[in-house]
């Protein structure tokens, strides 16, 4: 069960538990033997968070002070995105292995990406 917390503005933020990360690996077709963590600089310009690759799963953590708009595919924007992550929110990507882009609503920061292979 996800953990719900509130950010500094009182917005609800859902955080994945370790068990959910393990469930994501298993649901994506098996167990992962490698987890590679990368930090991607994000800003108000669209950036590639993860290139298309064969993987068991992916965990995206918004480590920025503003919303991160994430798009499955190229060139994320505030009006063209798959979902939005609040600051300190985590999203598990289970079945999509294509390119993932992201853009911040404001400021600059980082996204922490854990790729499970």
Residue pairs with C-beta under 8 A, 6 or more apart in sequence:
1 17
2 14
2 15
2 16
2 17
2 20
3 14
3 15
3 17
4 12
4 13
4 14
4 15
5 12
5 13
5 15
5 88
6 12
6 13
7 13
7 86
7 87
7 88
8 87
11 86
13 86
13 87
13 88
13 89
14 89
14 90
15 88
15 89
15 90
16 24
16 59
16 90
16 91
16 92
20 92
21 57
21 59
21 92
24 57
24 59
24 92
24 93
24 94
24 116
25 31
25 32
25 56
25 57
25 116
27 57
27 94
28 55
28 56
28 57
28 94
28 95
28 116
29 56
30 56
31 56
32 56
32 57
32 116
32 117
33 117
34 116
34 117
35 114
35 115
35 116
35 117
36 114
36 115
36 117
37 112
37 113
37 114
38 112
38 113
38 115
39 63
39 110
39 111
39 112
39 113
40 47
40 48
40 49
40 102
40 110
40 111
40 112
40 113
41 47
41 108
41 109
41 110
42 49
42 64
42 68
42 102
42 103
42 104
42 108
42 109
42 110
42 111
43 103
43 104
43 107
43 108
43 109
44 103
44 104
44 105
44 106
44 107
44 108
45 103
46 71
46 75
46 76
46 77
46 101
46 102
46 103
47 101
47 102
47 103
48 74
48 99
48 100
48 101
49 60
49 70
49 100
49 101
49 102
49 111
49 113
50 58
50 99
50 100
50 113
50 115
51 99
52 97
52 98
52 99
53 97
53 115
54 97
54 117
55 97
55 115
55 116
55 117
56 116
56 117
57 92
57 93
57 94
57 115
57 116
58 92
58 93
58 96
58 100
58 113
58 114
58 115
58 116
59 90
59 91
59 92
59 93
59 113
59 114
59 116
60 68
60 70
60 85
60 90
60 91
60 93
60 100
60 102
60 111
60 112
60 113
61 88
61 89
61 90
61 111
61 112
61 113
61 114
62 68
62 85
62 86
62 87
62 88
62 89
62 90
62 109
62 111
63 87
63 88
63 109
63 110
63 111
63 112
64 87
64 104
64 107
64 108
64 109
64 110
64 111
65 87
65 107
65 109
66 87
66 104
66 105
66 106
66 107
66 109
67 84
67 85
67 86
67 87
67 104
67 105
68 84
68 85
68 102
68 103
68 104
68 105
68 109
68 111
69 76
69 77
69 78
69 81
69 83
69 84
69 102
69 103
69 104
69 105
70 76
70 81
70 82
70 83
70 84
70 85
70 91
70 100
70 101
70 102
71 77
71 80
71 81
71 82
71 100
71 101
71 102
72 82
72 96
72 98
72 99
72 100
73 82
73 98
73 99
73 100
73 101
74 99
74 101
75 101
76 101
76 102
76 103
77 103
78 103
78 105
81 103
83 91
84 105
85 91
93 100
102 111
